[in-house]
């Protein structure tokens, strides 16, 4: 009787217990804290950071997370249905109907494990996702399994099945460092997840359970999966794919248009930074650089860099750091590297002198031999072609990039004052004092970067006002920020007018060169000592373009100057920028006036020239200077007086030579140690190096009257060998 009462009571109590248990489980599940699908997707960071151009297109990807390789989140719609079928069949046959935990699967696993030496799990896709999301907090053992089941049920309660499958495939670790279906399909099969066929899908599905399994095991499991889906006819193809899995993943896809800028700007994995870069212009500038460098094959030049700036906003529109695979050091950033700028600094030197009203564009300078005493000895500048022109105007001296007039101008301006001006133009890398740079600063004996130098020229285009560059898009109505006035608008305009004047360039470059464009442009070239650096920097009414060509190793180029190395690249980019809209000459600012200039004697053709108001005068004093310089041209030039010539110890002295040169008339003659060395009128002669000792070079007229004398010394190879040792 008592047993029947207990049985009846149990029958009434069991449903309540079961209901209470279910309610408890439901309460636990409902109160379980799981992230939303949107939160998981937002928190899933690619190991790559992406650099975007101004239109939002990817121009560079850069891997910043070395612990894993993951690409961007891939929506389920962009994953092949073949893969979805394969992974569900392999990992969770009842995925589409169970609530996150598969009771049938649990019972089946328990039964199977009675007869297996290695136990089989019963984790569903939802449980696996729960484990991936709680990777840091998941406990081990039966408590961990219960937590996984609870979270899986909670995920199923709040997420759709498609969201669960999508998140799982994007967070799933595959072989090696590859995480997520996009990285796995591209890294292992070299194809996107949307293009996977049944055999591909079976191989990837086989890797889920054992990512590090041998190729043979993967092939066997893939074939078993295909047979289970009634696709056994594709086993051979799957085996071929599995046995050909790479030992190292294939390179993952990436756009490689701006690697140096990406390394400069990108900081966080998953970051997507929109920049001011014009993607089409970036690719054109890179290809143009490579094309022209290829044309210089045999000239020992392999590196280059390009920068393009928007004059108004300072936006960086193109940033090409190297010549890519043409370079032996392609990772070096040529836009940021510090190099000697050569003659490109002359524009700022003459601009300062004109701004201070010490010179005008028609002032006459003396291009003749010059020796300046410095603490380290004599400083003897020479022009690029080792010739001298005598009296020249500032316009011709700057346009034709003559060295001696620039050094004479620096003696007028002062090294320290010029150095301060260069720093105001943003050349912050010039940190040493004026004594360190000396008079060579006029010719670029300092170091700066292509970015700094191009932005300094942009200041000339902006009426002498400097502002920093920006790498992100500027608002359409953005004004120039942090603007500081370095040169007056008047002086900047006159310098720009000179740099755009083809007649001013004629002495050195001729009327037809790579500096000539179909549109208005101001440009200056530069070549550093030993032909190690070529520069071409210039601007139009809208853009500033800077080009550097050389070798990152510092090795000298062979017969490559700014006009043959960097200038052709510069010209092609300028022409491309203005293919549909011409550049207009800069508008003359208030405070400048145009006046006719006539030189007497006629060292240069009459012309209309620009002056800062009040500086033109009547040029009477200029005529006097020109006359004096014109009558003083009968003089010795090379070698300089008191020069000491040290032969190269690696070359036999009998094979070495010396240049003897003078300026004068057709009736003047050169004598060396009292003997004529050439017919009268031949005032430039290359001779075998004289014997060691002191020698006397004389310039005489037709009547034998002495006009100039230089004494120089030739050292012996024996003395040089002792010093070398």
KOLLO-802661 format. One record per residue (C-alpha): residue in three letters; x, y, z. Coordinates in steps of 0.25 Angstrom, whole numbers, padded with zeros to 4 digits, always signed. Layout:
REM KOLLO-802661
AlaXYZ/...
***
This chain:
REM KOLLO-802661
Unk+0000+0000+0000/Unk+0011+0009+0004/Unk+0019+0006-0009/Unk+0006+0010-0017/Unk+0005+0023-0010/Unk+0020+0026-0012/Unk+0018+0022-0027/Unk+0006+0031-0029/Unk+0013+0043-0021/Unk+0026+0041-0030/Unk+0017+0041-0043/Unk+0011+0054-0038/Unk+0024+0060-0034/Unk+0033+0056-0046/Unk+0026+0066-0056/Unk+0028+0077-0047/Unk+0043+0073-0045/Unk+0044+0072-0060/Unk+0037+0086-0062/Unk+0046+0092-0051/Unk+0058+0087-0057/Unk+0054+0092-0071/Unk+0051+0105-0065/Unk+0064+0106-0058/Unk+0072+0102-0071/Unk+0063+0113-0078/Unk+0067+0123-0067/Unk+0081+0120-0068/Unk+0081+0121-0083/Unk+0073+0134-0083/Unk+0082+0140-0073/Unk+0095+0135-0080/Unk+0103+0147-0085/Unk+0107+0145-0100/Unk+0110+0156-0109/Unk+0101+0160-0121/Unk+0105+0156-0135/Unk+0108+0171-0139/Unk+0117+0172-0127/Unk+0125+0159-0131/Unk+0126+0164-0145/Unk+0131+0178-0141/Unk+0141+0172-0131/Unk+0147+0162-0141/Unk+0159+0169-0146/Unk+0167+0166-0158/Unk+0182+0164-0156/Unk+0183+0173-0168/Unk+0182+0188-0168/Unk+0177+0195-0180/Unk+0181+0208-0186/Unk+0169+0214-0195/Unk+0170+0225-0205/Unk+0162+0238-0205/Unk+0150+0230-0212/Unk+0151+0218-0202/Unk+0158+0208-0211/Unk+0169+0200-0204/Unk+0183+0204-0209/Unk+0191+0196-0199/Unk+0189+0185-0189/Unk+0199+0183-0177/Unk+0200+0172-0168/Unk+0202+0177-0153/Unk+0197+0164-0145/Unk+0208+0154-0146/Unk+0201+0144-0137/Unk+0191+0140-0147/Unk+0187+0143-0162/Unk+0172+0147-0163/Unk+0166+0155-0174/Unk+0153+0164-0174/Unk+0140+0158-0169/Unk+0133+0150-0181/Unk+0118+0150-0181/Unk+0111+0137-0183/Unk+0106+0141-0197/Unk+0120+0142-0202/Unk+0124+0128-0197/Unk+0122+0117-0207/Unk+0109+0108-0204/Unk+0118+0096-0207/Unk+0126+0099-0194/Unk+0113+0102-0186/Unk+0108+0088-0190/Unk+0122+0081-0187/Unk+0124+0087-0173/Unk+0110+0085-0168/Unk+0111+0070-0173/Unk+0125+0068-0167/Unk+0123+0076-0154/Unk+0108+0077-0150/Unk+0098+0069-0159/Unk+0086+0074-0151/Unk+0091+0088-0150/Unk+0079+0094-0157/Unk+0068+0089-0147/Unk+0075+0086-0133/Unk+0074+0098-0122/Unk+0089+0098-0121/Unk+0091+0085-0114/Unk+0089+0072-0122/Unk+0083+0061-0112/Unk+0084+0051-0123/Unk+0098+0054-0126/Unk+0101+0053-0111/Unk+0095+0040-0109/Unk+0102+0035-0122/Unk+0115+0040-0117/Unk+0113+0033-0104/Unk+0110+0020-0110/Unk+0121+0021-0120/Unk+0131+0024-0109/Unk+0128+0011-0102/Unk+0135+0004-0114/Unk+0146+0014-0117/Unk+0160+0016-0111/Unk+0159+0031-0115/Unk+0146+0038-0110/Unk+0138+0045-0121/Unk+0132+0059-0117/Unk+0118+0063-0119/Unk+0120+0078-0121/Unk+0111+0085-0130/Unk+0115+0097-0139/Unk+0108+0106-0129/Unk+0116+0100-0117/Unk+0129+0102-0125/Unk+0125+0116-0128/Unk+0122+0118-0113/Unk+0136+0112-0110/Unk+0143+0122-0120/Unk+0136+0134-0114/Unk+0139+0130-0099/Unk+0153+0125-0102/Unk+0160+0132-0091/Unk+0149+0129-0080/Unk+0145+0115-0084/Unk+0147+0105-0073/Unk+0153+0091-0075/Unk+0146+0077-0073/Unk+0131+0075-0071/Unk+0129+0090-0065/Unk+0135+0095-0078/Unk+0126+0086-0086/Unk+0113+0091-0079/Unk+0118+0105-0080/Unk+0119+0103-0095/Unk+0105+0096-0096/Unk+0099+0108-0088/Unk+0105+0118-0097/Unk+0102+0111-0110/Unk+0087+0110-0105/Unk+0088+0125-0102/Unk+0094+0129-0116/Unk+0083+0121-0123/Unk+0073+0128-0115/Unk+0078+0142-0120/Unk+0084+0139-0133/Unk+0079+0133-0146/Unk+0085+0120-0152/Unk+0092+0128-0163/Unk+0098+0138-0154/Unk+0104+0126-0145/Unk+0109+0119-0158/Unk+0115+0132-0163/Unk+0122+0136-0150/Unk+0127+0122-0148/Unk+0134+0121-0162/Unk+0140+0135-0160/Unk+0146+0132-0146/Unk+0150+0117-0149/Unk+0165+0114-0148/Unk+0170+0106-0160/Unk+0184+0101-0163/Unk+0196+0108-0157/Unk+0193+0123-0155/Unk+0181+0124-0164/Unk+0169+0128-0157/Unk+0155+0130-0164/Unk+0150+0124-0177/Unk+0155+0136-0186/Unk+0170+0134-0181/Unk+0169+0119-0181/Unk+0163+0118-0196/Unk+0173+0128-0201/Unk+0185+0123-0193/Unk+0183+0108-0196/Unk+0176+0108-0209/Unk+0179+0122-0215/Unk+0165+0125-0218/Unk+0154+0133-0211/Unk+0143+0126-0203/Unk+0133+0129-0213/Unk+0139+0121-0223/Unk+0141+0108-0216/Unk+0136+0095-0223/Unk+0132+0082-0216/Unk+0146+0076-0215/Unk+0152+0089-0210/Unk+0140+0090-0200/Unk+0143+0076-0195/Unk+0157+0078-0193/Unk+0155+0091-0184/Unk+0144+0083-0177/Unk+0154+0072-0174/Unk+0163+0082-0168/Unk+0154+0087-0158/Unk+0154+0076-0148/Unk+0169+0074-0149/Unk+0176+0086-0155/Unk+0190+0080-0154/Unk+0187+0066-0160/Unk+0196+0060-0170/Unk+0192+0062-0185/Unk+0189+0048-0186/Unk+0179+0049-0174/Unk+0173+0061-0180/Unk+0171+0054-0193/Unk+0165+0042-0187/Unk+0155+0050-0178/Unk+0151+0059-0190/Unk+0148+0047-0199/Unk+0140+0041-0187/Unk+0132+0054-0187/Unk+0129+0054-0202/Unk+0124+0040-0201/Unk+0115+0044-0190/Unk+0109+0055-0199/Unk+0108+0045-0210/Unk+0119+0052-0218/Unk+0129+0041-0217/Unk+0133+0043-0232/Unk+0140+0055-0228/Unk+0150+0048-0218/Unk+0161+0048-0228/Unk+0161+0063-0229/Unk+0160+0065-0214/Unk+0172+0055-0212/Unk+0180+0063-0222/Unk+0177+0076-0215/Unk+0179+0071-0201/Unk+0193+0065-0205/Unk+0197+0078-0211/Unk+0194+0087-0199/Unk+0206+0096-0198/Unk+0215+0095-0186/Unk+0215+0110-0185/Unk+0202+0118-0189/Unk+0201+0125-0202/Unk+0203+0140-0201/Unk+0189+0146-0198/Unk+0183+0156-0207/Unk+0187+0170-0205/Unk+0188+0183-0213/Unk+0203+0188-0214/Unk+0201+0202-0218/Unk+0206+0210-0206/Unk+0215+0201-0197/Unk+0223+0212-0191/Unk+0212+0221-0188/Unk+0205+0209-0181/Unk+0217+0207-0172/Unk+0217+0221-0169/Unk+0202+0223-0165/Unk+0196+0209-0161/Unk+0197+0206-0147/Unk+0186+0196-0143/Unk+0182+0182-0148/Unk+0168+0183-0155/Unk+0170+0198-0157/Unk+0164+0204-0170/Unk+0170+0218-0172/Unk+0165+0227-0183/Unk+0176+0236-0188/Unk+0177+0247-0198/Unk+0184+0239-0208/Unk+0178+0239-0222/Unk+0179+0224-0226/Unk+0180+0226-0241/Unk+0191+0236-0240/Unk+0198+0228-0230/Unk+0199+0216-0240/Unk+0203+0226-0251/Unk+0214+0232-0243/Unk+0220+0219-0239/Unk+0219+0213-0253/Unk+0225+0226-0259/Unk+0237+0225-0249/Unk+0240+0210-0252/Unk+0239+0213-0267/Unk+0249+0224-0267/Unk+0258+0217-0258/Unk+0258+0205-0267/Unk+0262+0214-0278/Unk+0275+0218-0270/Unk+0280+0203-0270/Unk+0295+0203-0270/Unk+0296+0217-0263/Unk+0297+0211-0249/Unk+0284+0216-0244/Unk+0272+0208-0238/Unk+0265+0216-0228/Unk+0255+0227-0228/Unk+0243+0234-0221/Unk+0232+0243-0225/Unk+0223+0252-0216/Unk+0211+0260-0222/Unk+0204+0271-0213/Unk+0191+0279-0215/Unk+0196+0293-0214/Unk+0184+0299-0207/Unk+0181+0288-0196/Unk+0195+0281-0195/Unk+0188+0268-0198/Unk+0198+0257-0202/Unk+0192+0252-0215/Unk+0203+0242-0218/Unk+0214+0236-0210/Unk+0224+0226-0217/Unk+0235+0222-0207/Unk+0243+0214-0217/Unk+0244+0207-0230/Unk+0239+0194-0225/Unk+0246+0182-0231/Unk+0256+0190-0238/Unk+0262+0194-0225/Unk+0272+0186-0217/Unk+0266+0192-0204/Unk+0251+0194-0208/Unk+0247+0195-0193/Unk+0254+0208-0192/Unk+0245+0220-0192/Unk+0251+0230-0202/Unk+0241+0241-0199/Unk+0245+0241-0185/Unk+0260+0238-0186/Unk+0270+0249-0183/Unk+0279+0253-0196/Unk+0287+0265-0201/Unk+0277+0274-0209/Unk+0288+0280-0218/Unk+0284+0292-0225/Unk+0269+0292-0221/Unk+0273+0301-0210/Unk+0277+0312-0219/Unk+0262+0316-0221/Unk+0261+0320-0206/Unk+0274+0327-0206/Unk+0271+0336-0217/Unk+0257+0338-0212/Unk+0263+0343-0198/Unk+0272+0352-0205/Unk+0261+0358-0214/Unk+0252+0359-0202/Unk+0262+0367-0194/Unk+0264+0376-0206/Unk+0279+0373-0207/Unk+0277+0367-0221/Unk+0267+0368-0233/Unk+0264+0358-0243/Unk+0273+0366-0253/Unk+0284+0369-0243/Unk+0297+0365-0249/Unk+0306+0354-0242/Unk+0320+0350-0245/Unk+0322+0336-0250/Unk+0337+0335-0250/Unk+0347+0327-0241/Unk+0344+0328-0226/Unk+0353+0324-0214/Unk+0347+0326-0200/Unk+0355+0324-0188/Unk+0348+0315-0178/Unk+0353+0308-0165/Unk+0355+0295-0172/Unk+0363+0302-0184/Unk+0359+0308-0197/Unk+0345+0306-0203/Unk+0346+0307-0218/Unk+0332+0305-0224/Unk+0331+0302-0239/Unk+0319+0301-0249/Unk+0313+0288-0253/Unk+0320+0288-0267/Unk+0333+0293-0260/Unk+0332+0306-0269/Unk+0330+0321-0265/Unk+0321+0331-0272/Unk+0326+0344-0266/Unk+0315+0354-0264/Unk+0301+0348-0262/Unk+0288+0353-0257/Unk+0281+0347-0245/Unk+0270+0341-0254/Unk+0281+0334-0263/Unk+0289+0330-0251/Unk+0276+0323-0244/Unk+0270+0318-0257/Unk+0283+0312-0262/Unk+0287+0307-0248/Unk+0301+0314-0248/Unk+0308+0311-0235/Unk+0318+0322-0233/Unk+0308+0333-0234/Unk+0300+0325-0223/Unk+0312+0325-0214/Unk+0314+0339-0216/Unk+0300+0342-0212/Unk+0301+0334-0200/Unk+0313+0342-0195/Unk+0303+0354-0197/Unk+0292+0348-0189/Unk+0300+0340-0179/Unk+0300+0326-0176/Unk+0292+0327-0162/Unk+0281+0335-0168/Unk+0279+0326-0180/Unk+0279+0314-0171/Unk+0268+0320-0162/Unk+0260+0323-0175/Unk+0261+0308-0179/Unk+0256+0304-0166/Unk+0245+0313-0167/Unk+0242+0306-0180/Unk+0240+0293-0173/Unk+0254+0287-0175/Unk+0254+0283-0161/Unk+0265+0272-0163/Unk+0276+0283-0164/Unk+0279+0283-0149/Unk+0294+0287-0150/Unk+0299+0301-0148/Unk+0304+0310-0160/Unk+0318+0307-0158/Unk+0316+0292-0160/Unk+0309+0295-0174/Unk+0318+0307-0178/Unk+0317+0313-0192/Unk+0314+0299-0198/Unk+0299+0301-0193/Unk+0297+0310-0205/Unk+0299+0297-0213/Unk+0291+0287-0205/Unk+0302+0283-0195/Unk+0292+0279-0185/Unk+0282+0268-0184/Unk+0267+0268-0185/Unk+0255+0259-0190/Unk+0247+0259-0202/Unk+0235+0262-0194/Unk+0241+0274-0187/Unk+0247+0279-0200/Unk+0234+0278-0208/Unk+0226+0285-0198/Unk+0236+0296-0197/Unk+0234+0298-0212/Unk+0219+0297-0210/Unk+0221+0309-0201/Unk+0227+0317-0212/Unk+0214+0313-0220/Unk+0206+0319-0209/Unk+0212+0333-0209/Unk+0222+0329-0199/Unk+0213+0324-0188/Unk+0217+0310-0182/Unk+0207+0300-0176/Unk+0209+0286-0173/Unk+0205+0274-0182/Unk+0193+0266-0179/Unk+0191+0251-0182/Unk+0176+0251-0180/Unk+0165+0257-0189/Unk+0163+0272-0186/Unk+0149+0278-0186/Unk+0145+0285-0198/Unk+0145+0298-0191/Unk+0157+0296-0183/Unk+0167+0307-0181/Unk+0182+0306-0180/Unk+0185+0303-0165/Unk+0197+0307-0158/Unk+0201+0316-0169/Unk+0214+0324-0167/Unk+0219+0335-0176/Unk+0233+0332-0180/Unk+0236+0340-0192/Unk+0228+0352-0197/Unk+0217+0349-0208/Unk+0225+0358-0217/Unk+0239+0351-0216/Unk+0232+0337-0217/Unk+0225+0342-0230/Unk+0238+0346-0236/Unk+0245+0333-0232/Unk+0234+0325-0238/Unk+0234+0334-0251/Unk+0249+0331-0252/Unk+0247+0316-0250/Unk+0237+0316-0261/Unk+0245+0324-0271/Unk+0251+0315-0282/Unk+0260+0326-0287/Unk+0267+0327-0273/Unk+0270+0312-0274/Unk+0276+0313-0287/Unk+0291+0315-0283/Unk+0291+0301-0276/Unk+0279+0293-0281/Unk+0277+0299-0295/Unk+0263+0302-0300/Unk+0258+0288-0301/Unk+0260+0279-0289/Unk+0252+0270-0280/Unk+0248+0283-0272/Unk+0240+0288-0283/Unk+0225+0285-0282/Unk+0212+0288-0290/Unk+0207+0296-0278/Unk+0212+0306-0269/Unk+0221+0301-0258/Unk+0232+0305-0250/Unk+0243+0295-0247/Unk+0257+0294-0241/Unk+0267+0282-0243/Unk+0278+0278-0233/Unk+0290+0269-0233/Unk+0298+0266-0221/Unk+0313+0264-0220/Unk+0318+0252-0227/Unk+0305+0250-0235/Unk+0298+0242-0223/Unk+0285+0250-0224/Unk+0276+0255-0235/Unk+0265+0264-0232/Unk+0254+0271-0240/Unk+0244+0279-0231/Unk+0234+0289-0237/Unk+0219+0293-0237/Unk+0208+0298-0246/Unk+0196+0306-0242/Unk+0190+0294-0235/Unk+0200+0284-0231/Unk+0215+0282-0226/Unk+0222+0270-0231/Unk+0236+0265-0226/Unk+0244+0254-0231/Unk+0257+0248-0226/Unk+0266+0238-0234/Unk+0279+0232-0229/Unk+0283+0220-0221/Unk+0279+0217-0206/Unk+0293+0211-0205/Unk+0299+0224-0207/Unk+0307+0219-0219/Unk+0309+0230-0230/Unk+0301+0229-0243/Unk+0309+0230-0256/Unk+0306+0242-0264/Unk+0292+0245-0259/Unk+0288+0259-0255/Unk+0275+0265-0250/Unk+0271+0268-0264/Unk+0273+0254-0270/Unk+0270+0246-0257/Unk+0258+0252-0249/Unk+0253+0263-0259/Unk+0247+0253-0269/Unk+0239+0247-0258/Unk+0235+0260-0253/Unk+0231+0265-0267/Unk+0222+0253-0270/Unk+0215+0254-0256/Unk+0212+0269-0259/Unk+0207+0266-0273/Unk+0198+0255-0267/Unk+0192+0265-0256/Unk+0189+0275-0267/Unk+0185+0266-0278/Unk+0170+0272-0278/Unk+0173+0286-0272/Unk+0184+0295-0274/Unk+0192+0301-0263/Unk+0191+0316-0262/Unk+0203+0326-0259/Unk+0203+0331-0245/Unk+0196+0344-0243/Unk+0205+0356-0240/Unk+0202+0361-0226/Unk+0201+0375-0222/Unk+0215+0382-0220/Unk+0222+0376-0232/Unk+0224+0384-0246/Unk+0229+0380-0259/Unk+0240+0388-0266/Unk+0248+0387-0278/Unk+0263+0384-0275/Unk+0274+0387-0285/Unk+0288+0382-0282/Unk+0300+0390-0286/Unk+0309+0384-0291/Unk+0299+0374-0295/Unk+0302+0362-0287/Unk+0288+0357-0288/Unk+0277+0361-0298/Unk+0267+0372-0294/Unk+0255+0368-0287/Unk+0243+0371-0278/Unk+0246+0367-0264/Unk+0239+0367-0251/Unk+0243+0376-0239/Unk+0238+0378-0225/Unk+0233+0392-0225/Unk+0244+0402-0223/Unk+0256+0393-0226/Unk+0257+0394-0241/Unk+0264+0408-0242/Unk+0269+0412-0255/Unk+0280+0401-0255/Unk+0291+0411-0256/Unk+0300+0405-0246/Unk+0297+0391-0252/Unk+0303+0396-0265/Unk+0315+0400-0258/Unk+0317+0386-0251/Unk+0314+0379-0265/Unk+0325+0388-0271/Unk+0335+0385-0260/Unk+0333+0370-0261/Unk+0333+0369-0276/Unk+0347+0376-0276/Unk+0352+0367-0265/Unk+0350+0353-0272/Unk+0364+0351-0276/Unk+0368+0343-0264/Unk+0373+0329-0260/Unk+0362+0319-0256/Unk+0368+0305-0254/Unk+0375+0301-0246/Unk+0373+0311-0235/Unk+0384+0319-0229/Unk+0392+0311-0218/Unk+0385+0298-0222/Unk+0391+0285-0217/Unk+0388+0274-0227/Unk+0389+0260-0221/Unk+0390+0249-0231/Unk+0381+0236-0230/Unk+0390+0226-0224/Unk+0382+0215-0231/Unk+0385+0221-0245/Unk+0399+0222-0251/Unk+0404+0236-0251/Unk+0407+0236-0265/Unk+0392+0233-0268/Unk+0387+0245-0260/Unk+0383+0258-0266/Unk+0380+0272-0262/Unk+0371+0283-0267/Unk+0377+0297-0270/Unk+0367+0308-0273/Unk+0366+0323-0274/Unk+0356+0333-0279/Unk+0361+0343-0289/Unk+0361+0347-0303/Unk+0366+0340-0316/Unk+0379+0347-0315/Unk+0383+0342-0301/Unk+0392+0330-0299/Unk+0394+0320-0288/Unk+0409+0317-0283/Unk+0413+0306-0273/Unk+0426+0308-0267/Unk+0430+0318-0277/Unk+0426+0310-0289/Unk+0414+0311-0298/Unk+0405+0299-0297/Unk+0395+0302-0308/Unk+0392+0312-0319/Unk+0388+0326-0315/Unk+0373+0326-0313/Unk+0372+0312-0308/Unk+0369+0315-0294/Unk+0364+0301-0289/Unk+0374+0290-0290/Unk+0375+0276-0283/Unk+0390+0272-0281/Unk+0397+0260-0275/Unk+0399+0263-0260/Unk+0413+0270-0259/Unk+0424+0264-0251/Unk+0423+0266-0236/Unk+0427+0279-0230/Unk+0423+0294-0232/Unk+0418+0299-0246/Unk+0415+0313-0251/Unk+0403+0315-0260/Unk+0402+0329-0268/Unk+0392+0336-0276/Unk+0399+0346-0286/Unk+0394+0355-0297/Unk+0399+0355-0312/Unk+0410+0364-0308/Unk+0415+0355-0297/Unk+0410+0364-0286/Unk+0406+0356-0273/Unk+0391+0357-0270/Unk+0390+0346-0259/Unk+0398+0336-0251/Unk+0395+0324-0243/Unk+0405+0315-0236/Unk+0401+0301-0232/Unk+0408+0288-0227/Unk+0407+0274-0231/Unk+0409+0264-0220/Unk+0417+0251-0223/Unk+0411+0237-0223/Unk+0421+0233-0213/Unk+0417+0243-0203/Unk+0402+0240-0205/Unk+0405+0225-0203/Unk+0411+0228-0190/Unk+0399+0236-0186/Unk+0389+0225-0190/Unk+0397+0215-0182/
***
